[in-house]
Amino acid sequence: MRTALAALALVVTAGDAGAQQQLPTVPELLTAERKASQACEGSGDADVVREQCRLRDRLSGRLAQAGYCWGRKGQGDEKKQWHACQPDSIYEDDIEAVQR
């Protein structure tokens, strides 16, 4: 995830000084994450599925950076959805995940 974020930072800073790069909005990220997630869970070409799973993970990280969380504490997987983080939300902790 850090590599993807570092690459994103380079792309943003490397842009033309006169042109302002427009970052995707949260609704655009949510739509892209949903499509990538569906493709990741699908069947077919293993390389395509793997790439869609990677894309889903990168988009999930960007949503987390934007203050969005996937699910709430005590909620079953079938009910989880992206939402603006609140005290009962499940927070994605990337630092803890790499230390496991």
OpenMM code with the backbone's topology and positions (N, CA, C; nanometers):
from openmm import Vec3, app, unit

residues = "MET ARG THR ALA LEU ALA ALA LEU ALA LEU VAL VAL THR ALA GLY ASP ALA GLY ALA GLN GLN GLN LEU PRO THR VAL PRO GLU LEU LEU THR ALA GLU ARG LYS ALA SER GLN ALA CYS GLU GLY SER GLY ASP ALA ASP VAL VAL ARG GLU GLN CYS ARG LEU ARG ASP ARG LEU SER GLY ARG LEU ALA GLN ALA GLY TYR CYS TRP GLY ARG LYS GLY GLN GLY ASP GLU LYS LYS GLN TRP HIS ALA CYS GLN PRO ASP SER ILE TYR GLU ASP ASP ILE GLU ALA VAL GLN ARG".split()
positions = [
    Vec3(0.0832, -0.1183, 0.0000),
    Vec3(0.0000, 0.0000, 0.0000),
    Vec3(0.0875, 0.1244, 0.0000),
    Vec3(0.1977, 0.1227, 0.0758),
    Vec3(0.2861, 0.2383, 0.0800),
    Vec3(0.3434, 0.2681, -0.0570),
    Vec3(0.3789, 0.1629, -0.1317),
    Vec3(0.4339, 0.1821, -0.2648),
    Vec3(0.3329, 0.2513, -0.3551),
    Vec3(0.2083, 0.2078, -0.3473),
    Vec3(0.1042, 0.2695, -0.4293),
    Vec3(0.0836, 0.4151, -0.3896),
    Vec3(0.0887, 0.4435, -0.2611),
    Vec3(0.0713, 0.5809, -0.2148),
    Vec3(0.1893, 0.6672, -0.2556),
    Vec3(0.3105, 0.6125, -0.2475),
    Vec3(0.4286, 0.6867, -0.2899),
    Vec3(0.4211, 0.7160, -0.4391),
    Vec3(0.3771, 0.6182, -0.5167),
    Vec3(0.3630, 0.6385, -0.6605),
    Vec3(0.2583, 0.7454, -0.6895),
    Vec3(0.1496, 0.7436, -0.6152),
    Vec3(0.0458, 0.8449, -0.6326),
    Vec3(0.1012, 0.9828, -0.6016),
    Vec3(0.1794, 0.9948, -0.4955),
    Vec3(0.2388, 1.1228, -0.4589),
    Vec3(0.3309, 1.1729, -0.5689),
    Vec3(0.4082, 1.0822, -0.6294),
    Vec3(0.4968, 1.1214, -0.7386),
    Vec3(0.4191, 1.1691, -0.8599),
    Vec3(0.3118, 1.1012, -0.8914),
    Vec3(0.2295, 1.1408, -1.0051),
    Vec3(0.1707, 1.2785, -0.9818),
    Vec3(0.1219, 1.3024, -0.8613),
    Vec3(0.0602, 1.4304, -0.8298),
    Vec3(0.1625, 1.5425, -0.8366),
    Vec3(0.2823, 1.5215, -0.7815),
    Vec3(0.3828, 1.6276, -0.7795),
    Vec3(0.4550, 1.6429, -0.9120),
    Vec3(0.4549, 1.5394, -0.9948),
    Vec3(0.5260, 1.5453, -1.1225),
    Vec3(0.4439, 1.6098, -1.2332),
    Vec3(0.3202, 1.6407, -1.2057),
    Vec3(0.2343, 1.7000, -1.3077),
    Vec3(0.2854, 1.8349, -1.3538),
    Vec3(0.2365, 1.8801, -1.4657),
    Vec3(0.2725, 2.0094, -1.5208),
    Vec3(0.2414, 2.1185, -1.4193),
    Vec3(0.3369, 2.2089, -1.3971),
    Vec3(0.3202, 2.3127, -1.2953),
    Vec3(0.1990, 2.4004, -1.3240),
    Vec3(0.1662, 2.4198, -1.4509),
    Vec3(0.0531, 2.5040, -1.4858),
    Vec3(-0.0798, 2.4323, -1.4791),
    Vec3(-0.0764, 2.2998, -1.4799),
    Vec3(-0.2014, 2.2227, -1.4805),
    Vec3(-0.2235, 2.1592, -1.3435),
    Vec3(-0.3420, 2.1731, -1.2919),
    Vec3(-0.3764, 2.1153, -1.1625),
    Vec3(-0.4426, 1.9804, -1.1865),
    Vec3(-0.3844, 1.8739, -1.1303),
    Vec3(-0.4430, 1.7412, -1.1486),
    Vec3(-0.5666, 1.7284, -1.0611),
    Vec3(-0.6725, 1.6780, -1.1197),
    Vec3(-0.7969, 1.6592, -1.0471),
    Vec3(-0.7997, 1.5183, -0.9886),
    Vec3(-0.8010, 1.5083, -0.8565),
    Vec3(-0.8090, 1.3786, -0.7915),
    Vec3(-0.9533, 1.3297, -0.7928),
    Vec3(-0.9723, 1.1978, -0.7913),
    Vec3(-1.1093, 1.1460, -0.7924),
    Vec3(-1.1850, 1.1826, -0.6651),
    Vec3(-1.3149, 1.1979, -0.6791),
    Vec3(-1.4001, 1.2278, -0.5651),
    Vec3(-1.4298, 1.0979, -0.4897),
    Vec3(-1.4814, 1.1094, -0.3685),
    Vec3(-1.5183, 0.9905, -0.2912),
    Vec3(-1.6233, 0.9078, -0.3659),
    Vec3(-1.7287, 0.9691, -0.4239),
    Vec3(-1.8236, 0.8860, -0.4993),
    Vec3(-1.7570, 0.8105, -0.6156),
    Vec3(-1.6602, 0.8728, -0.6828),
    Vec3(-1.5891, 0.8050, -0.7914),
    Vec3(-1.5057, 0.6892, -0.7375),
    Vec3(-1.4395, 0.7110, -0.6229),
    Vec3(-1.3622, 0.6038, -0.5606),
    Vec3(-1.4523, 0.4884, -0.5181),
    Vec3(-1.5681, 0.5205, -0.4620),
    Vec3(-1.6626, 0.4168, -0.4189),
    Vec3(-1.7101, 0.3330, -0.5377),
    Vec3(-1.7410, 0.3988, -0.6481),
    Vec3(-1.7857, 0.3267, -0.7681),
    Vec3(-1.6750, 0.2376, -0.8220),
    Vec3(-1.5537, 0.2917, -0.8307),
    Vec3(-1.4404, 0.2139, -0.8816),
    Vec3(-1.4092, 0.0962, -0.7898),
    Vec3(-1.4156, 0.1171, -0.6573),
    Vec3(-1.3874, 0.0092, -0.5621),
    Vec3(-1.4912, -0.1009, -0.5743),
    Vec3(-1.6180, -0.0641, -0.5905),
    Vec3(-1.7254, -0.1633, -0.6035),
    Vec3(-1.7054, -0.2480, -0.7300),
    Vec3(-1.6713, -0.1840, -0.8406),
    Vec3(-1.6490, -0.2573, -0.9660),
    Vec3(-1.5282, -0.3497, -0.9549),
    Vec3(-1.4192, -0.2992, -0.8961),
    Vec3(-1.2993, -0.3814, -0.8808),
    Vec3(-1.3264, -0.4979, -0.7862),
    Vec3(-1.4022, -0.4740, -0.6812),
    Vec3(-1.4350, -0.5797, -0.5856),
    Vec3(-1.5171, -0.6891, -0.6521),
    Vec3(-1.6137, -0.6512, -0.7336),
    Vec3(-1.6954, -0.7498, -0.8047),
    Vec3(-1.6099, -0.8316, -0.9008),
    Vec3(-1.5194, -0.7658, -0.9721),
    Vec3(-1.4314, -0.8360, -1.0657),
    Vec3(-1.3332, -0.9257, -0.9912),
    Vec3(-1.2896, -0.8823, -0.8735),
    Vec3(-1.1965, -0.9601, -0.7916),
    Vec3(-1.2624, -1.0900, -0.7452),
    Vec3(-1.3885, -1.0853, -0.7134),
    Vec3(-1.4592, -1.2028, -0.6636),
    Vec3(-1.5105, -1.2914, -0.7766),
    Vec3(-1.4999, -1.2442, -0.8991),
    Vec3(-1.5505, -1.3193, -1.0134),
    Vec3(-1.4560, -1.4302, -1.0550),
    Vec3(-1.4935, -1.4986, -1.1586),
    Vec3(-1.4089, -1.6042, -1.2125),
    Vec3(-1.3651, -1.5618, -1.3517),
    Vec3(-1.2726, -1.6359, -1.4046),
    Vec3(-1.2222, -1.6036, -1.5377),
    Vec3(-1.0706, -1.6040, -1.5369),
    Vec3(-1.0134, -1.5170, -1.6159),
    Vec3(-0.8692, -1.5077, -1.6300),
    Vec3(-0.8064, -1.4743, -1.4943),
    Vec3(-0.7208, -1.5630, -1.4452),
    Vec3(-0.6595, -1.5462, -1.3125),
    Vec3(-0.5786, -1.4175, -1.3035),
    Vec3(-0.5110, -1.3782, -1.4116),
    Vec3(-0.4320, -1.2545, -1.4104),
    Vec3(-0.5214, -1.1318, -1.3973),
    Vec3(-0.6352, -1.1338, -1.4660),
    Vec3(-0.7293, -1.0220, -1.4588),
    Vec3(-0.7886, -1.0134, -1.3182),
    Vec3(-0.8269, -1.1268, -1.2625),
    Vec3(-0.8839, -1.1295, -1.1272),
    Vec3(-0.7811, -1.0764, -1.0269),
    Vec3(-0.6571, -1.1226, -1.0388),
    Vec3(-0.5504, -1.0774, -0.9478),
    Vec3(-0.5292, -0.9261, -0.9583),
    Vec3(-0.5282, -0.8722, -1.0788),
    Vec3(-0.5101, -0.7281, -1.0979),
    Vec3(-0.6275, -0.6500, -1.0400),
    Vec3(-0.7493, -0.7011, -1.0566),
    Vec3(-0.8669, -0.6333, -0.9999),
    Vec3(-0.8636, -0.6352, -0.8470),
    Vec3(-0.8122, -0.7429, -0.7893),
    Vec3(-0.7983, -0.7497, -0.6427),
    Vec3(-0.6958, -0.6472, -0.5949),
    Vec3(-0.5871, -0.6342, -0.6678),
    Vec3(-0.4861, -0.5322, -0.6322),
    Vec3(-0.5457, -0.3924, -0.6430),
    Vec3(-0.6216, -0.3690, -0.7489),
    Vec3(-0.6857, -0.2394, -0.7670),
    Vec3(-0.7834, -0.2121, -0.6531),
    Vec3(-0.8632, -0.3117, -0.6180),
    Vec3(-0.9577, -0.2971, -0.5060),
    Vec3(-0.8848, -0.2579, -0.3779),
    Vec3(-0.7710, -0.3223, -0.3518),
    Vec3(-0.6948, -0.2921, -0.2315),
    Vec3(-0.6405, -0.1496, -0.2333),
    Vec3(-0.5927, -0.1044, -0.3486),
    Vec3(-0.5428, 0.0337, -0.3583),
    Vec3(-0.6564, 0.1334, -0.3375),
    Vec3(-0.7713, 0.1064, -0.3983),
    Vec3(-0.8856, 0.1957, -0.3828),
    Vec3(-0.9355, 0.1972, -0.2390),
    Vec3(-0.9323, 0.0820, -0.1725),
    Vec3(-0.9715, 0.0755, -0.0305),
    Vec3(-0.8801, 0.1644, 0.0528),
    Vec3(-0.7516, 0.1625, 0.0228),
    Vec3(-0.6567, 0.2479, 0.0940),
    Vec3(-0.6852, 0.3956, 0.0722),
    Vec3(-0.7203, 0.4298, -0.0498),
    Vec3(-0.7521, 0.5701, -0.0788),
    Vec3(-0.8800, 0.6123, -0.0078),
    Vec3(-0.9769, 0.5222, 0.0001),
    Vec3(-1.0996, 0.5539, 0.0739),
    Vec3(-1.0703, 0.5715, 0.2224),
    Vec3(-0.9843, 0.4862, 0.2765),
    Vec3(-0.9462, 0.4995, 0.4178),
    Vec3(-0.8773, 0.6343, 0.4410),
    Vec3(-0.7920, 0.6760, 0.3489),
    Vec3(-0.7266, 0.8067, 0.3613),
    Vec3(-0.8278, 0.9208, 0.3575),
    Vec3(-0.9368, 0.8999, 0.2861),
    Vec3(-1.0408, 1.0019, 0.2755),
    Vec3(-1.1353, 1.0001, 0.3957),
    Vec3(-1.1080, 0.9121, 0.4938),
    Vec3(-1.1910, 0.9074, 0.6144),
    Vec3(-1.3096, 0.8142, 0.6044),
    Vec3(-1.3000, 0.7142, 0.5166),
    Vec3(-1.4081, 0.6169, 0.5015),
    Vec3(-1.3671, 0.4830, 0.5615),
    Vec3(-1.4638, 0.4134, 0.6168),
    Vec3(-1.4414, 0.2844, 0.6827),
    Vec3(-1.5323, 0.1795, 0.6203),
    Vec3(-1.4875, 0.0530, 0.6283),
    Vec3(-1.5633, -0.0605, 0.5738),
    Vec3(-1.6273, -0.1342, 0.6896),
    Vec3(-1.7539, -0.1104, 0.7128),
    Vec3(-1.8282, -0.1804, 0.8160),
    Vec3(-1.8195, -0.1166, 0.9537),
    Vec3(-1.9020, -0.1726, 1.0410),
    Vec3(-1.9089, -0.1258, 1.1800),
    Vec3(-1.8821, -0.2432, 1.2724),
    Vec3(-1.8349, -0.2128, 1.3921),
    Vec3(-1.8051, -0.3175, 1.4898),
    Vec3(-1.9293, -0.4012, 1.5162),
    Vec3(-1.9118, -0.5342, 1.5166),
    Vec3(-2.0213, -0.6261, 1.5434),
    Vec3(-2.1114, -0.6537, 1.4241),
    Vec3(-2.0815, -0.5959, 1.3104),
    Vec3(-2.1644, -0.6121, 1.1912),
    Vec3(-2.1176, -0.7330, 1.1103),
    Vec3(-2.2103, -0.8117, 1.0589),
    Vec3(-2.1763, -0.9254, 0.9746),
    Vec3(-2.1239, -0.8790, 0.8395),
    Vec3(-2.0414, -0.9629, 0.7757),
    Vec3(-1.9796, -0.9268, 0.6476),
    Vec3(-2.0825, -0.8883, 0.5416),
    Vec3(-2.1965, -0.9557, 0.5406),
    Vec3(-2.2964, -0.9283, 0.4376),
    Vec3(-2.3596, -0.7898, 0.4503),
    Vec3(-2.3465, -0.7266, 0.5662),
    Vec3(-2.4054, -0.5944, 0.5877),
    Vec3(-2.3045, -0.4809, 0.5782),
    Vec3(-2.1761, -0.5152, 0.5700),
    Vec3(-2.0727, -0.4115, 0.5674),
    Vec3(-2.0785, -0.3316, 0.4382),
    Vec3(-2.0535, -0.2024, 0.4532),
    Vec3(-2.0441, -0.1135, 0.3381),
    Vec3(-1.9552, 0.0044, 0.3747),
    Vec3(-1.9086, 0.0755, 0.2732),
    Vec3(-1.8260, 0.1931, 0.2978),
    Vec3(-1.9131, 0.3057, 0.3526),
    Vec3(-1.8590, 0.3793, 0.4478),
    Vec3(-1.9288, 0.4928, 0.5067),
    Vec3(-1.8253, 0.5858, 0.5694),
    Vec3(-1.8630, 0.7111, 0.5905),
    Vec3(-1.7747, 0.8035, 0.6602),
    Vec3(-1.7500, 0.7481, 0.8002),
    Vec3(-1.6226, 0.7381, 0.8378),
    Vec3(-1.5872, 0.6760, 0.9666),
    Vec3(-1.6548, 0.7463, 1.0834),
    Vec3(-1.6999, 0.6646, 1.1775),
    Vec3(-1.7628, 0.7111, 1.3008),
    Vec3(-1.7058, 0.6281, 1.4151),
    Vec3(-1.7377, 0.6619, 1.5405),
    Vec3(-1.6779, 0.5888, 1.6531),
    Vec3(-1.7008, 0.4376, 1.6512),
    Vec3(-1.8110, 0.3903, 1.5941),
    Vec3(-1.8367, 0.2461, 1.5921),
    Vec3(-1.7862, 0.1790, 1.4639),
    Vec3(-1.7084, 0.2508, 1.3838),
    Vec3(-1.6586, 0.1979, 1.2567),
    Vec3(-1.5374, 0.1087, 1.2782),
    Vec3(-1.5137, 0.0230, 1.1796),
    Vec3(-1.3936, -0.0596, 1.1779),
    Vec3(-1.2890, 0.0178, 1.0977),
    Vec3(-1.1798, 0.0553, 1.1638),
    Vec3(-1.0743, 0.1319, 1.0994),
    Vec3(-0.9694, 0.0381, 1.0424),
    Vec3(-0.9195, 0.0712, 0.9244),
    Vec3(-0.8130, -0.0052, 0.8605),
    Vec3(-0.6801, 0.0467, 0.9150),
    Vec3(-0.6046, -0.0400, 0.9799),
    Vec3(-0.4767, -0.0005, 1.0387),
    Vec3(-0.3637, -0.0644, 0.9595),
    Vec3(-0.3111, 0.0083, 0.8620),
    Vec3(-0.2060, -0.0446, 0.7753),
    Vec3(-0.0774, -0.0722, 0.8520),
    Vec3(-0.0461, 0.0098, 0.9502),
    Vec3(0.0765, -0.0099, 1.0280),
    Vec3(0.0698, -0.1418, 1.1028),
    Vec3(-0.0424, -0.1680, 1.1667),
    Vec3(-0.0585, -0.2953, 1.2392),
    Vec3(-0.0543, -0.4140, 1.1437),
    Vec3(-0.1130, -0.3977, 1.0257),
    Vec3(-0.1207, -0.5073, 0.9291),
    Vec3(0.0177, -0.5508, 0.8826),
    Vec3(0.1117, -0.4605, 0.8651),
    Vec3(0.2454, -0.4983, 0.8177),
    Vec3(0.3325, -0.5506, 0.9311),
    Vec3(0.2909, -0.5312, 1.0558),
    Vec3(0.3696, -0.5792, 1.1696),
    Vec3(0.3280, -0.7174, 1.2146),
    Vec3(0.2227, -0.7745, 1.1567),
    Vec3(0.1745, -0.9065, 1.1959),
    Vec3(0.2730, -1.0147, 1.1571),
] * unit.nanometer
topology = app.Topology()
chain = topology.addChain("A")
for resn in residues:
    res = topology.addResidue(resn, chain)
    for name in ("N", "CA", "C"):
        topology.addAtom(name, app.Element.getBySymbol(name[0]), res)
